[in-house]
Amino acid sequence: MERSPLETLIALREQELDLVERRFADAVARETAAEERLNAAQEEILSEQRLASSPTAGDGAVEAFSRWLPSGRQAVVEAQARCREAALDRETVRSALIAARAAMEAVRTLREERKEEERLEGLRKEQNVLDELAVRQFGRT
């Protein structure tokens, strides 16, 4: 049996939806990874600060921390930027996902409407046959 254009469209919409769902999952994973890098960079600053401020730390540890701190802060700034980019990417893909789901739902609704129209047409034909039989058999209109 040949596939109807509507069934072909549904298959295409399903493929599109699957692709966008995978892209969304990837975007969420990238965002999660970016947040983890940010947390790690922030935690590294705190850890280094604890070491430098330890009662057993010498002047060298404090000086090393003060020299390292700008690069630690830069790592945090860069991680924050990656988080913002990942969040924007996720929202962009999320919008595409919403559109793909809406398109899929529209096609499914159209298919159901067509099935209902076909069912009603079948009932009308059946009723017409019954009416014609009644006219033939009983002479009524």
C-alpha positions in Angstrom: 0.0 0.0 0.0 1.3 3.4 -0.9 1.9 5.9 1.8 -0.3 8.9 1.8 1.2 12.4 1.6 0.0 13.0 5.1 1.7 9.9 6.5 4.9 10.9 4.7 4.6 14.3 6.3 4.1 12.7 9.7 7.2 10.5 9.2 9.2 13.6 8.3 7.9 15.5 11.3 8.9 12.6 13.6 12.4 12.6 12.2 12.6 16.4 12.7 11.3 16.1 16.2 13.8 13.3 17.0 16.7 15.4 15.7 15.7 18.5 17.7 15.2 16.4 20.9 18.7 15.1 20.5 20.0 18.6 19.9 18.2 19.8 23.0 19.7 17.0 25.1 23.2 17.9 23.7 22.6 21.6 24.6 21.5 20.7 28.1 24.6 18.5 28.5 26.9 21.4 27.3 25.2 23.8 29.7 25.7 21.3 32.6 29.3 20.9 31.6 29.8 24.6 31.5 28.2 25.0 34.9 30.5 22.3 36.3 33.6 24.1 34.9 32.4 27.3 36.5 31.8 25.6 39.9 35.3 24.0 39.6 36.9 27.3 38.8 35.2 29.0 41.8 36.0 26.1 44.1 39.7 26.3 43.0 39.8 30.0 44.1 38.3 29.1 47.4 40.7 26.2 47.9 43.7 28.3 47.0 42.5 31.0 49.3 42.2 28.6 52.2 45.7 27.3 51.6 47.1 30.8 51.5 45.3 31.9 54.6 46.1 28.8 56.6 48.0 29.5 59.8 50.8 27.2 58.6 51.1 29.0 55.2 54.2 31.0 54.8 54.8 34.3 52.9 55.6 32.3 49.8 52.1 30.7 49.7 50.4 34.1 50.1 52.6 35.6 47.4 51.9 32.6 45.1 48.2 33.0 45.7 48.3 36.7 44.9 50.1 36.0 41.7 47.8 33.2 40.7 44.5 34.9 41.7 44.1 37.0 38.5 44.3 33.9 36.3 41.9 32.1 38.7 39.5 35.0 38.4 39.9 35.0 34.6 39.1 31.3 34.5 35.9 32.1 36.4 35.0 35.0 34.0 35.6 32.7 31.0 33.5 29.9 32.6 30.7 32.4 33.3 30.8 33.4 29.6 30.6 29.8 28.5 27.6 29.3 30.9 25.8 32.2 29.3 26.5 31.0 25.8 25.4 27.5 26.7 22.2 28.8 28.2 21.5 30.9 25.1 22.1 27.8 22.9 19.8 25.7 25.1 17.1 28.3 24.8 17.5 28.6 21.1 17.2 24.8 20.7 14.3 24.8 23.2 12.4 27.2 20.9 13.1 24.9 18.0 11.9 21.9 20.1 8.6 23.7 20.9 8.1 24.5 17.2 8.8 21.0 16.2 6.4 19.6 18.8 3.7 22.0 17.7 4.2 21.1 14.0 4.0 17.4 14.9 0.8 17.9 16.9 -0.7 19.9 14.0 -0.1 17.1 11.6 -1.4 14.5 14.0 -4.5 16.6 14.5 -5.0 16.9 10.8 -4.6 13.1 10.4 -7.3 12.5 13.1 -9.6 15.0 11.4 -9.2 13.2 8.1 -9.9 9.9 9.8 -13.0 11.3 11.3 -14.1 12.8 7.9 -13.6 9.4 6.3 -15.6 7.7 9.1 -18.4 10.2 8.7 -18.4 9.8 4.9 -18.6 6.0 5.3 -21.6 6.5 7.6 -23.2 8.8 5.1 -22.8 6.3 2.4 -24.1 3.5 4.5 -27.1 5.7 5.4 -27.7 6.5 1.8 -27.7 2.8 0.9 -30.2 2.1 3.7 -32.4 5.0 2.6 -32.3 3.7 -1.0 -33.2 0.2 0.2 -36.1 1.6 2.2 -37.4 3.5 -0.8 -37.2 0.4 -3.0 -38.7 -1.9 -0.4 -41.4 0.3 1.1 -41.7 3.0 -1.5 -41.0 5.8 1.0 -38.7 8.8 0.6 
